[in-house]
Amino acid sequence: EWLSILGAYRWRCYLCKNAFTYHDPPTKDHVIPLSRGGHDTPDNIAPCCRSCNSAKRDRTPDELPL
C-alpha cells in the first residue's frame, strides 16, 4: 500500500512538492492526525518530507500557514 501511495503522489512530498531523495526519504503523515480523530488507513496517509512532517505536527493541512 505504501508504494501505491508514493506512486500516487509521484514520489513527492504532498505539502512542499519536493521530490524525495536518498538523504531526504519519505515519511508517512496522517493527513488528519490520529490525535484529532484521523484513522490509520491508506486514504488518510500521505508521503511527507521529514521537514514538513515535523512542522505540521498535529495540524491538518488547512491549518498550516501559507
mmCIF file of the N, C-alpha and C atoms, coordinates in Angstrom:
data_MODEL
# 
_entry.id   MODEL 
# 
loop_
_atom_site.group_PDB 
_atom_site.id 
_atom_site.type_symbol 
_atom_site.label_atom_id 
_atom_site.label_alt_id 
_atom_site.label_comp_id 
_atom_site.label_asym_id 
_atom_site.label_entity_id 
_atom_site.label_seq_id 
_atom_site.pdbx_PDB_ins_code 
_atom_site.Cartn_x 
_atom_site.Cartn_y 
_atom_site.Cartn_z 
_atom_site.occupancy 
_atom_site.B_iso_or_equiv 
_atom_site.pdbx_formal_charge 
_atom_site.auth_seq_id 
_atom_site.auth_comp_id 
_atom_site.auth_asym_id 
_atom_site.auth_atom_id 
_atom_site.pdbx_PDB_model_num 
ATOM 1   N N  . GLU A 1 1  ? 0.810  -1.200 0.000  1.00 0.00 ? 1  GLU A N  1 
ATOM 2   C CA . GLU A 1 1  ? 0.000  0.000  0.000  1.00 0.00 ? 1  GLU A CA 1 
ATOM 3   C C  . GLU A 1 1  ? 0.858  1.271  0.000  1.00 0.00 ? 1  GLU A C  1 
ATOM 4   N N  . TRP A 1 2  ? 1.961  1.247  0.776  1.00 0.00 ? 2  TRP A N  1 
ATOM 5   C CA . TRP A 1 2  ? 2.812  2.429  0.864  1.00 0.00 ? 2  TRP A CA 1 
ATOM 6   C C  . TRP A 1 2  ? 3.384  2.786  -0.498 1.00 0.00 ? 2  TRP A C  1 
ATOM 7   N N  . LEU A 1 3  ? 3.827  1.804  -1.253 1.00 0.00 ? 3  LEU A N  1 
ATOM 8   C CA . LEU A 1 3  ? 4.375  2.084  -2.587 1.00 0.00 ? 3  LEU A CA 1 
ATOM 9   C C  . LEU A 1 3  ? 3.304  2.653  -3.518 1.00 0.00 ? 3  LEU A C  1 
ATOM 10  N N  . SER A 1 4  ? 2.078  2.206  -3.378 1.00 0.00 ? 4  SER A N  1 
ATOM 11  C CA . SER A 1 4  ? 0.983  2.750  -4.176 1.00 0.00 ? 4  SER A CA 1 
ATOM 12  C C  . SER A 1 4  ? 0.719  4.208  -3.815 1.00 0.00 ? 4  SER A C  1 
ATOM 13  N N  . ILE A 1 5  ? 0.775  4.507  -2.524 1.00 0.00 ? 5  ILE A N  1 
ATOM 14  C CA . ILE A 1 5  ? 0.580  5.886  -2.074 1.00 0.00 ? 5  ILE A CA 1 
ATOM 15  C C  . ILE A 1 5  ? 1.696  6.773  -2.620 1.00 0.00 ? 5  ILE A C  1 
ATOM 16  N N  . LEU A 1 6  ? 2.943  6.309  -2.512 1.00 0.00 ? 6  LEU A N  1 
ATOM 17  C CA . LEU A 1 6  ? 4.072  7.077  -3.041 1.00 0.00 ? 6  LEU A CA 1 
ATOM 18  C C  . LEU A 1 6  ? 3.907  7.331  -4.536 1.00 0.00 ? 6  LEU A C  1 
ATOM 19  N N  . GLY A 1 7  ? 3.495  6.321  -5.265 1.00 0.00 ? 7  GLY A N  1 
ATOM 20  C CA . GLY A 1 7  ? 3.289  6.463  -6.706 1.00 0.00 ? 7  GLY A CA 1 
ATOM 21  C C  . GLY A 1 7  ? 2.191  7.458  -7.032 1.00 0.00 ? 7  GLY A C  1 
ATOM 22  N N  . ALA A 1 8  ? 1.127  7.436  -6.261 1.00 0.00 ? 8  ALA A N  1 
ATOM 23  C CA . ALA A 1 8  ? 0.012  8.366  -6.495 1.00 0.00 ? 8  ALA A CA 1 
ATOM 24  C C  . ALA A 1 8  ? 0.463  9.818  -6.314 1.00 0.00 ? 8  ALA A C  1 
ATOM 25  N N  . TYR A 1 9  ? 1.424  10.035 -5.438 1.00 0.00 ? 9  TYR A N  1 
ATOM 26  C CA . TYR A 1 9  ? 1.946  11.382 -5.204 1.00 0.00 ? 9  TYR A CA 1 
ATOM 27  C C  . TYR A 1 9  ? 3.233  11.641 -6.002 1.00 0.00 ? 9  TYR A C  1 
ATOM 28  N N  . ARG A 1 10 ? 3.541  10.719 -6.911 1.00 0.00 ? 10 ARG A N  1 
ATOM 29  C CA . ARG A 1 10 ? 4.699  10.836 -7.804 1.00 0.00 ? 10 ARG A CA 1 
ATOM 30  C C  . ARG A 1 10 ? 6.014  10.991 -7.048 1.00 0.00 ? 10 ARG A C  1 
ATOM 31  N N  . TRP A 1 11 ? 6.103  10.304 -5.910 1.00 0.00 ? 11 TRP A N  1 
ATOM 32  C CA . TRP A 1 11 ? 7.314  10.295 -5.079 1.00 0.00 ? 11 TRP A CA 1 
ATOM 33  C C  . TRP A 1 11 ? 7.718  11.704 -4.656 1.00 0.00 ? 11 TRP A C  1 
ATOM 34  N N  . ARG A 1 12 ? 6.703  12.524 -4.327 1.00 0.00 ? 12 ARG A N  1 
ATOM 35  C CA . ARG A 1 12 ? 6.941  13.894 -3.872 1.00 0.00 ? 12 ARG A CA 1 
ATOM 36  C C  . ARG A 1 12 ? 6.172  14.143 -2.588 1.00 0.00 ? 12 ARG A C  1 
ATOM 37  N N  . CYS A 1 13 ? 6.676  15.058 -1.794 1.00 0.00 ? 13 CYS A N  1 
ATOM 38  C CA . CYS A 1 13 ? 6.007  15.469 -0.563 1.00 0.00 ? 13 CYS A CA 1 
ATOM 39  C C  . CYS A 1 13 ? 4.665  16.097 -0.931 1.00 0.00 ? 13 CYS A C  1 
ATOM 40  N N  . TYR A 1 14 ? 3.615  15.690 -0.263 1.00 0.00 ? 14 TYR A N  1 
ATOM 41  C CA . TYR A 1 14 ? 2.301  16.241 -0.611 1.00 0.00 ? 14 TYR A CA 1 
ATOM 42  C C  . TYR A 1 14 ? 2.128  17.686 -0.152 1.00 0.00 ? 14 TYR A C  1 
ATOM 43  N N  . LEU A 1 15 ? 3.006  18.178 0.718  1.00 0.00 ? 15 LEU A N  1 
ATOM 44  C CA . LEU A 1 15 ? 2.903  19.556 1.180  1.00 0.00 ? 15 LEU A CA 1 
ATOM 45  C C  . LEU A 1 15 ? 3.793  20.504 0.369  1.00 0.00 ? 15 LEU A C  1 
ATOM 46  N N  . CYS A 1 16 ? 5.096  20.228 0.298  1.00 0.00 ? 16 CYS A N  1 
ATOM 47  C CA . CYS A 1 16 ? 6.014  21.156 -0.398 1.00 0.00 ? 16 CYS A CA 1 
ATOM 48  C C  . CYS A 1 16 ? 6.280  20.753 -1.849 1.00 0.00 ? 16 CYS A C  1 
ATOM 49  N N  . LYS A 1 17 ? 5.866  19.551 -2.218 1.00 0.00 ? 17 LYS A N  1 
ATOM 50  C CA . LYS A 1 17 ? 6.008  19.035 -3.596 1.00 0.00 ? 17 LYS A CA 1 
ATOM 51  C C  . LYS A 1 17 ? 7.446  18.695 -3.990 1.00 0.00 ? 17 LYS A C  1 
ATOM 52  N N  . ASN A 1 18 ? 8.396  18.739 -3.064 1.00 0.00 ? 18 ASN A N  1 
ATOM 53  C CA . ASN A 1 18 ? 9.779  18.368 -3.376 1.00 0.00 ? 18 ASN A CA 1 
ATOM 54  C C  . ASN A 1 18 ? 9.892  16.864 -3.549 1.00 0.00 ? 18 ASN A C  1 
ATOM 55  N N  . ALA A 1 19 ? 10.744 16.446 -4.484 1.00 0.00 ? 19 ALA A N  1 
ATOM 56  C CA . ALA A 1 19 ? 10.980 15.022 -4.707 1.00 0.00 ? 19 ALA A CA 1 
ATOM 57  C C  . ALA A 1 19 ? 11.806 14.444 -3.564 1.00 0.00 ? 19 ALA A C  1 
ATOM 58  N N  . PHE A 1 20 ? 11.527 13.198 -3.225 1.00 0.00 ? 20 PHE A N  1 
ATOM 59  C CA . PHE A 1 20 ? 12.290 12.515 -2.183 1.00 0.00 ? 20 PHE A CA 1 
ATOM 60  C C  . PHE A 1 20 ? 13.642 12.077 -2.726 1.00 0.00 ? 20 PHE A C  1 
ATOM 61  N N  . THR A 1 21 ? 14.622 12.032 -1.859 1.00 0.00 ? 21 THR A N  1 
ATOM 62  C CA . THR A 1 21 ? 15.964 11.602 -2.229 1.00 0.00 ? 21 THR A CA 1 
ATOM 63  C C  . THR A 1 21 ? 16.448 10.589 -1.209 1.00 0.00 ? 21 THR A C  1 
ATOM 64  N N  . TYR A 1 22 ? 17.612 10.046 -1.466 1.00 0.00 ? 22 TYR A N  1 
ATOM 65  C CA . TYR A 1 22 ? 18.234 9.117  -0.525 1.00 0.00 ? 22 TYR A CA 1 
ATOM 66  C C  . TYR A 1 22 ? 18.463 9.790  0.819  1.00 0.00 ? 22 TYR A C  1 
ATOM 67  N N  . HIS A 1 23 ? 18.833 11.062 0.789  1.00 0.00 ? 23 HIS A N  1 
ATOM 68  C CA . HIS A 1 23 ? 19.123 11.807 2.021  1.00 0.00 ? 23 HIS A CA 1 
ATOM 69  C C  . HIS A 1 23 ? 17.875 12.421 2.648  1.00 0.00 ? 23 HIS A C  1 
ATOM 70  N N  . ASP A 1 24 ? 16.792 12.480 1.906  1.00 0.00 ? 24 ASP A N  1 
ATOM 71  C CA . ASP A 1 24 ? 15.525 13.002 2.416  1.00 0.00 ? 24 ASP A CA 1 
ATOM 72  C C  . ASP A 1 24 ? 14.405 12.054 1.987  1.00 0.00 ? 24 ASP A C  1 
ATOM 73  N N  . PRO A 1 25 ? 14.348 10.873 2.637  1.00 0.00 ? 25 PRO A N  1 
ATOM 74  C CA . PRO A 1 25 ? 13.354 9.875  2.243  1.00 0.00 ? 25 PRO A CA 1 
ATOM 75  C C  . PRO A 1 25 ? 11.951 10.267 2.722  1.00 0.00 ? 25 PRO A C  1 
ATOM 76  N N  . PRO A 1 26 ? 10.936 9.645  2.149  1.00 0.00 ? 26 PRO A N  1 
ATOM 77  C CA . PRO A 1 26 ? 9.570  9.961  2.555  1.00 0.00 ? 26 PRO A CA 1 
ATOM 78  C C  . PRO A 1 26 ? 9.250  9.435  3.955  1.00 0.00 ? 26 PRO A C  1 
ATOM 79  N N  . THR A 1 27 ? 8.386  10.160 4.642  1.00 0.00 ? 27 THR A N  1 
ATOM 80  C CA . THR A 1 27 ? 7.834  9.690  5.914  1.00 0.00 ? 27 THR A CA 1 
ATOM 81  C C  . THR A 1 27 ? 6.331  9.599  5.720  1.00 0.00 ? 27 THR A C  1 
ATOM 82  N N  . LYS A 1 28 ? 5.693  8.792  6.545  1.00 0.00 ? 28 LYS A N  1 
ATOM 83  C CA . LYS A 1 28 ? 4.234  8.670  6.479  1.00 0.00 ? 28 LYS A CA 1 
ATOM 84  C C  . LYS A 1 28 ? 3.609  9.742  7.355  1.00 0.00 ? 28 LYS A C  1 
ATOM 85  N N  . ASP A 1 29 ? 2.692  10.494 6.766  1.00 0.00 ? 29 ASP A N  1 
ATOM 86  C CA . ASP A 1 29 ? 1.989  11.521 7.516  1.00 0.00 ? 29 ASP A CA 1 
ATOM 87  C C  . ASP A 1 29 ? 0.508  11.207 7.517  1.00 0.00 ? 29 ASP A C  1 
ATOM 88  N N  . HIS A 1 30 ? -0.109 11.340 8.666  1.00 0.00 ? 30 HIS A N  1 
ATOM 89  C CA . HIS A 1 30 ? -1.565 11.217 8.749  1.00 0.00 ? 30 HIS A CA 1 
ATOM 90  C C  . HIS A 1 30 ? -2.149 12.587 8.426  1.00 0.00 ? 30 HIS A C  1 
ATOM 91  N N  . VAL A 1 31 ? -2.871 12.679 7.327  1.00 0.00 ? 31 VAL A N  1 
ATOM 92  C CA . VAL A 1 31 ? -3.430 13.952 6.879  1.00 0.00 ? 31 VAL A CA 1 
ATOM 93  C C  . VAL A 1 31 ? -4.303 14.537 7.999  1.00 0.00 ? 31 VAL A C  1 
ATOM 94  N N  . ILE A 1 32 ? -5.223 13.752 8.513  1.00 0.00 ? 32 ILE A N  1 
ATOM 95  C CA . ILE A 1 32 ? -5.950 14.103 9.729  1.00 0.00 ? 32 ILE A CA 1 
ATOM 96  C C  . ILE A 1 32 ? -5.248 13.342 10.846 1.00 0.00 ? 32 ILE A C  1 
ATOM 97  N N  . PRO A 1 33 ? -4.562 14.044 11.749 1.00 0.00 ? 33 PRO A N  1 
ATOM 98  C CA . PRO A 1 33 ? -3.781 13.362 12.785 1.00 0.00 ? 33 PRO A CA 1 
ATOM 99  C C  . PRO A 1 33 ? -4.617 12.385 13.619 1.00 0.00 ? 33 PRO A C  1 
ATOM 100 N N  . LEU A 1 34 ? -3.986 11.305 14.031 1.00 0.00 ? 34 LEU A N  1 
ATOM 101 C CA . LEU A 1 34 ? -4.666 10.323 14.861 1.00 0.00 ? 34 LEU A CA 1 
ATOM 102 C C  . LEU A 1 34 ? -5.217 10.979 16.124 1.00 0.00 ? 34 LEU A C  1 
ATOM 103 N N  . SER A 1 35 ? -4.459 11.922 16.672 1.00 0.00 ? 35 SER A N  1 
ATOM 104 C CA . SER A 1 35 ? -4.887 12.597 17.902 1.00 0.00 ? 35 SER A CA 1 
ATOM 105 C C  . SER A 1 35 ? -6.118 13.479 17.692 1.00 0.00 ? 35 SER A C  1 
ATOM 106 N N  . ARG A 1 36 ? -6.470 13.706 16.424 1.00 0.00 ? 36 ARG A N  1 
ATOM 107 C CA . ARG A 1 36 ? -7.618 14.557 16.114 1.00 0.00 ? 36 ARG A CA 1 
ATOM 108 C C  . ARG A 1 36 ? -8.734 13.765 15.434 1.00 0.00 ? 36 ARG A C  1 
ATOM 109 N N  . GLY A 1 37 ? -8.688 12.448 15.600 1.00 0.00 ? 37 GLY A N  1 
ATOM 110 C CA . GLY A 1 37 ? -9.760 11.608 15.066 1.00 0.00 ? 37 GLY A CA 1 
ATOM 111 C C  . GLY A 1 37 ? -9.484 10.975 13.723 1.00 0.00 ? 37 GLY A C  1 
ATOM 112 N N  . GLY A 1 38 ? -8.280 11.167 13.181 1.00 0.00 ? 38 GLY A N  1 
ATOM 113 C CA . GLY A 1 38 ? -7.927 10.539 11.913 1.00 0.00 ? 38 GLY A CA 1 
ATOM 114 C C  . GLY A 1 38 ? -7.726 9.039  12.086 1.00 0.00 ? 38 GLY A C  1 
ATOM 115 N N  . HIS A 1 39 ? -7.693 8.347  10.982 1.00 0.00 ? 39 HIS A N  1 
ATOM 116 C CA . HIS A 1 39 ? -7.546 6.893  11.007 1.00 0.00 ? 39 HIS A CA 1 
ATOM 117 C C  . HIS A 1 39 ? -6.225 6.471  10.386 1.00 0.00 ? 39 HIS A C  1 
ATOM 118 N N  . ASP A 1 40 ? -5.788 5.294  10.742 1.00 0.00 ? 40 ASP A N  1 
ATOM 119 C CA . ASP A 1 40 ? -4.552 4.728  10.208 1.00 0.00 ? 40 ASP A CA 1 
ATOM 120 C C  . ASP A 1 40 ? -4.894 3.880  8.979  1.00 0.00 ? 40 ASP A C  1 
ATOM 121 N N  . THR A 1 41 ? -5.458 4.544  7.968  1.00 0.00 ? 41 THR A N  1 
ATOM 122 C CA . THR A 1 41 ? -5.881 3.878  6.743  1.00 0.00 ? 41 THR A CA 1 
ATOM 123 C C  . THR A 1 41 ? -5.222 4.569  5.545  1.00 0.00 ? 41 THR A C  1 
ATOM 124 N N  . PRO A 1 42 ? -5.086 3.858  4.433  1.00 0.00 ? 42 PRO A N  1 
ATOM 125 C CA . PRO A 1 42 ? -4.401 4.431  3.267  1.00 0.00 ? 42 PRO A CA 1 
ATOM 126 C C  . PRO A 1 42 ? -4.964 5.763  2.792  1.00 0.00 ? 42 PRO A C  1 
ATOM 127 N N  . ASP A 1 43 ? -6.263 5.984  2.933  1.00 0.00 ? 43 ASP A N  1 
ATOM 128 C CA . ASP A 1 43 ? -6.832 7.250  2.456  1.00 0.00 ? 43 ASP A CA 1 
ATOM 129 C C  . ASP A 1 43 ? -6.504 8.425  3.376  1.00 0.00 ? 43 ASP A C  1 
ATOM 130 N N  . ASN A 1 44 ? -5.905 8.158  4.535  1.00 0.00 ? 44 ASN A N  1 
ATOM 131 C CA . ASN A 1 44 ? -5.515 9.231  5.456  1.00 0.00 ? 44 ASN A CA 1 
ATOM 132 C C  . ASN A 1 44 ? -3.996 9.332  5.596  1.00 0.00 ? 44 ASN A C  1 
ATOM 133 N N  . ILE A 1 45 ? -3.258 8.593  4.784  1.00 0.00 ? 45 ILE A N  1 
ATOM 134 C CA . ILE A 1 45 ? -1.793 8.620  4.848  1.00 0.00 ? 45 ILE A CA 1 
ATOM 135 C C  . ILE A 1 45 ? -1.255 9.210  3.548  1.00 0.00 ? 45 ILE A C  1 
ATOM 136 N N  . ALA A 1 46 ? -0.311 10.122 3.692  1.00 0.00 ? 46 ALA A N  1 
ATOM 137 C CA . ALA A 1 46 ? 0.315  10.760 2.529  1.00 0.00 ? 46 ALA A CA 1 
ATOM 138 C C  . ALA A 1 46 ? 1.818  10.839 2.767  1.00 0.00 ? 46 ALA A C  1 
ATOM 139 N N  . PRO A 1 47 ? 2.605  10.793 1.692  1.00 0.00 ? 47 PRO A N  1 
ATOM 140 C CA . PRO A 1 47 ? 4.054  10.924 1.846  1.00 0.00 ? 47 PRO A CA 1 
ATOM 141 C C  . PRO A 1 47 ? 4.440  12.369 2.138  1.00 0.00 ? 47 PRO A C  1 
ATOM 142 N N  . CYS A 1 48 ? 5.346  12.514 3.074  1.00 0.00 ? 48 CYS A N  1 
ATOM 143 C CA . CYS A 1 48 ? 5.740  13.843 3.516  1.00 0.00 ? 48 CYS A CA 1 
ATOM 144 C C  . CYS A 1 48 ? 7.239  13.838 3.789  1.00 0.00 ? 48 CYS A C  1 
ATOM 145 N N  . CYS A 1 49 ? 7.926  14.926 3.450  1.00 0.00 ? 49 CYS A N  1 
ATOM 146 C CA . CYS A 1 49 ? 9.344  15.002 3.787  1.00 0.00 ? 49 CYS A CA 1 
ATOM 147 C C  . CYS A 1 49 ? 9.460  15.228 5.303  1.00 0.00 ? 49 CYS A C  1 
ATOM 148 N N  . ARG A 1 50 ? 10.598 14.901 5.841  1.00 0.00 ? 50 ARG A N  1 
ATOM 149 C CA . ARG A 1 50 ? 10.797 14.993 7.292  1.00 0.00 ? 50 ARG A CA 1 
ATOM 150 C C  . ARG A 1 50 ? 10.564 16.417 7.794  1.00 0.00 ? 50 ARG A C  1 
ATOM 151 N N  . SER A 1 51 ? 11.027 17.388 7.035  1.00 0.00 ? 51 SER A N  1 
ATOM 152 C CA . SER A 1 51 ? 10.890 18.786 7.434  1.00 0.00 ? 51 SER A CA 1 
ATOM 153 C C  . SER A 1 51 ? 9.415  19.203 7.528  1.00 0.00 ? 51 SER A C  1 
ATOM 154 N N  . CYS A 1 52 ? 8.644  18.893 6.508  1.00 0.00 ? 52 CYS A N  1 
ATOM 155 C CA . CYS A 1 52 ? 7.223  19.251 6.519  1.00 0.00 ? 52 CYS A CA 1 
ATOM 156 C C  . CYS A 1 52 ? 6.470  18.477 7.591  1.00 0.00 ? 52 CYS A C  1 
ATOM 157 N N  . ASN A 1 53 ? 6.795  17.205 7.747  1.00 0.00 ? 53 ASN A N  1 
ATOM 158 C CA . ASN A 1 53 ? 6.114  16.386 8.741  1.00 0.00 ? 53 ASN A CA 1 
ATOM 159 C C  . ASN A 1 53 ? 6.362  16.938 10.140 1.00 0.00 ? 53 ASN A C  1 
ATOM 160 N N  . SER A 1 54 ? 7.581  17.359 10.420 1.00 0.00 ? 54 SER A N  1 
ATOM 161 C CA . SER A 1 54 ? 7.901  17.928 11.727 1.00 0.00 ? 54 SER A CA 1 
ATOM 162 C C  . SER A 1 54 ? 7.183  19.258 11.941 1.00 0.00 ? 54 SER A C  1 
ATOM 163 N N  . ALA A 1 55 ? 7.115  20.075 10.903 1.00 0.00 ? 55 ALA A N  1 
ATOM 164 C CA . ALA A 1 55 ? 6.472  21.381 11.016 1.00 0.00 ? 55 ALA A CA 1 
ATOM 165 C C  . ALA A 1 55 ? 4.954  21.252 11.150 1.00 0.00 ? 55 ALA A C  1 
ATOM 166 N N  . LYS A 1 56 ? 4.381  20.235 10.543 1.00 0.00 ? 56 LYS A N  1 
ATOM 167 C CA . LYS A 1 56 ? 2.930  20.051 10.561 1.00 0.00 ? 56 LYS A CA 1 
ATOM 168 C C  . LYS A 1 56 ? 2.433  19.668 11.945 1.00 0.00 ? 56 LYS A C  1 
ATOM 169 N N  . ARG A 1 57 ? 3.201  18.872 12.656 1.00 0.00 ? 57 ARG A N  1 
ATOM 170 C CA . ARG A 1 57 ? 2.846  18.392 13.996 1.00 0.00 ? 57 ARG A CA 1 
ATOM 171 C C  . ARG A 1 57 ? 1.450  17.770 13.996 1.00 0.00 ? 57 ARG A C  1 
ATOM 172 N N  . ASP A 1 58 ? 0.541  18.270 14.808 1.00 0.00 ? 58 ASP A N  1 
ATOM 173 C CA . ASP A 1 58 ? -0.794 17.670 14.906 1.00 0.00 ? 58 ASP A CA 1 
ATOM 174 C C  . ASP A 1 58 ? -1.868 18.525 14.225 1.00 0.00 ? 58 ASP A C  1 
ATOM 175 N N  . ARG A 1 59 ? -1.454 19.280 13.223 1.00 0.00 ? 59 ARG A N  1 
ATOM 176 C CA . ARG A 1 59 ? -2.402 20.127 12.492 1.00 0.00 ? 59 ARG A CA 1 
ATOM 177 C C  . ARG A 1 59 ? -2.850 19.445 11.206 1.00 0.00 ? 59 ARG A C  1 
ATOM 178 N N  . THR A 1 60 ? -3.962 19.902 10.675 1.00 0.00 ? 60 THR A N  1 
ATOM 179 C CA . THR A 1 60 ? -4.410 19.441 9.364  1.00 0.00 ? 60 THR A CA 1 
ATOM 180 C C  . THR A 1 60 ? -3.782 20.357 8.316  1.00 0.00 ? 60 THR A C  1 
ATOM 181 N N  . PRO A 1 61 ? -3.746 19.947 7.057  1.00 0.00 ? 61 PRO A N  1 
ATOM 182 C CA . PRO A 1 61 ? -3.172 20.808 6.016  1.00 0.00 ? 61 PRO A CA 1 
ATOM 183 C C  . PRO A 1 61 ? -3.845 22.177 5.942  1.00 0.00 ? 61 PRO A C  1 
ATOM 184 N N  . ASP A 1 62 ? -5.144 22.238 6.212  1.00 0.00 ? 62 ASP A N  1 
ATOM 185 C CA . ASP A 1 62 ? -5.877 23.510 6.169  1.00 0.00 ? 62 ASP A CA 1 
ATOM 186 C C  . ASP A 1 62 ? -5.416 24.484 7.263  1.00 0.00 ? 62 ASP A C  1 
ATOM 187 N N  . GLU A 1 63 ? -4.834 23.965 8.321  1.00 0.00 ? 63 GLU A N  1 
ATOM 188 C CA . GLU A 1 63 ? -4.409 24.807 9.441  1.00 0.00 ? 63 GLU A CA 1 
ATOM 189 C C  . GLU A 1 63 ? -2.974 25.306 9.315  1.00 0.00 ? 63 GLU A C  1 
ATOM 190 N N  . LEU A 1 64 ? -2.292 24.891 8.277  1.00 0.00 ? 64 LEU A N  1 
ATOM 191 C CA . LEU A 1 64 ? -0.896 25.285 8.104  1.00 0.00 ? 64 LEU A CA 1 
ATOM 192 C C  . LEU A 1 64 ? -0.795 26.693 7.540  1.00 0.00 ? 64 LEU A C  1 
ATOM 193 N N  . PRO A 1 65 ? 0.220  27.442 7.967  1.00 0.00 ? 65 PRO A N  1 
ATOM 194 C CA . PRO A 1 65 ? 0.408  28.784 7.383  1.00 0.00 ? 65 PRO A CA 1 
ATOM 195 C C  . PRO A 1 65 ? 0.793  28.661 5.916  1.00 0.00 ? 65 PRO A C  1 
ATOM 196 N N  . LEU A 1 66 ? 0.406  29.621 5.156  1.00 0.00 ? 66 LEU A N  1 
ATOM 197 C CA . LEU A 1 66 ? 0.727  29.593 3.717  1.00 0.00 ? 66 LEU A CA 1 
ATOM 198 C C  . LEU A 1 66 ? 2.163  29.923 3.451  1.00 0.00 ? 66 LEU A C  1 
# 
